[in-house]
């Protein structure tokens, strides 16, 4: 979706996952490339979302700061209940949910959300991907799920 509704401020939720100590540059590069590749304005992003055990990761917090949005953390059990096209057994073993990026994007986008960009992995040179992201469209005025979550913003 390009232009129009997906360019309005606060209509997108971006889910992110990352390995421990994933570099901020890797996460920001992934977000920048994914948003640009799909014609999505970074100003349209309302929040970054992840699983609660990753909420203090410096790379994810830096990416939220780059976008100027909060990092919203969802419990693994909430994310695990969200159906996704390609669940990950590795994610299930490591953080307790078969999906972080797609499920977090959909949870943060709220009821009626639609996945615009499925899970995309970062592509660092010379090593395995350390970050993933997905983008969901938030219908209606700032719809939020009723599921419990925590907001984490980098203190400046």
Secondary structure, DSSP 8 states (H G I E B T S, - for coil): --SGGGGSTT-EEEEEEE-TT--HHHHHHHHHHHHHHTT--GGGEEEEEEEGGGTT-HHHHHHHHHHT-EEEEE-HHHHHTS--SS--HHHHHHHSSS-SHHHHHHHHH-TT-EEEEEEEE---TTS---EEEEEEE--TTT---SS-EEEE----
